[in-house]
Amino acid sequence: MSLVDEFKAFALRGNVIDMAVGIIIGAAFGKVVSSFVANIVMPPLGLLIGGVDFADLAVVLKPAQAGLPAVTLGYGIFLQSVVDFLIIASAIFVAIKVMNNLKRTEEAAPASPPNLSKQEALLTEIRNLLADRSRSSTVDKP
């Protein structure tokens, strides 16, 4: 099998395609959460602590000199990223918890016995009686 054929067999496997779809949806979800945090969560939070814009929070390590920009540690943007992560992690946790609960209830539900016609019920009873008789006759033999 050539390398191209092996790669094609690998790439077209169901798990790889499912994973690719998950990554694409996850990236889009990450953008939505980042926008939510940056535009909806952080402005009121900054307003509550005195009109602070988290994107502007930074520690200046070296001030700007002669046309060179200042060297800063942007901890405000880092805090915003931490909030993004916490929201995404909680959403994934809730989704997995719901999926696990659905799986447990699916496994716990007993299979209902099939509705048998009168003939099928009678044949099943005869089969069980014959099976019991054959078991008892083999036990009696030395």
Residue pairs with C-beta under 8 A, 6 or more apart in sequence:
1 9
10 16
29 88
29 91
30 84
30 88
33 84
33 87
33 88
33 91
34 84
36 87
37 80
37 83
37 84
37 87
38 55
38 80
41 83
42 54
42 80
42 83
45 54
46 52
46 53
46 54
52 76
53 76
54 76
54 77
54 79
54 80
55 74
55 76
55 77
55 80
56 76
57 74
57 75
57 76
57 77
57 79
58 72
58 73
58 74
58 75
58 76
59 72
59 73
59 75
60 70
60 71
60 72
61 70
61 71
61 72
61 73
62 70
62 71
63 70
64 70
116 124
